[in-house]
Amino acid sequence: MRKLTVILSVLFTVALLSGCGEGGKPPAPAPQQGAAKQEAPPASKPQSCYNVGFKIGRCAAKSMSNLPCEPGEDIPMPQECKGKPDTEKGLAEGRKSVY
């Protein structure tokens, strides 16, 4: 019985040290929630910063309420709209439209 305990202990230790059959592969990176989105490619029809902010604000509020975003609402923030008063107004009104 003691021999069986020693063998099982050795096998358990080897399994732990070998990564349980992963073959030395590094762990896959975990997807990040809320990570910054890539910049938007130039659209065929430019949208106003207010409209962009409204869509992003609406999608953000829906996400916080566990509701799905519409495909056209889940868009990245264009660099040229970041920090503009029109964008901020659109963000606020987009959030309000959900509640």
PEBEL-V361416 format. One record per backbone hydrogen bond with DSSP energy under -1.0 kcal/mol. NH is the residue of the N-H (numbers start at 1). CO is the residue of the C=O. Records with the same first field share a line. If there is no record, write none. Layout:
NH->CO ; CO
This chain:
5->1
6->2
7->3
8->4
9->5
10->6
11->7
12->8
13->9
14->10
15->11
16->12
17->13
18->14
20->15
25->22
52->48
53->49
54->50
55->51
56->52
57->53
58->54
59->55
60->56
61->57
62->58
63->59
64->60
65->61
66->63
67->62
73->70
74->70
75->73
81->78
84->81
88->84
89->85
90->86
91->87
92->88
93->89
94->90
95->91
96->92
97->93
98->95
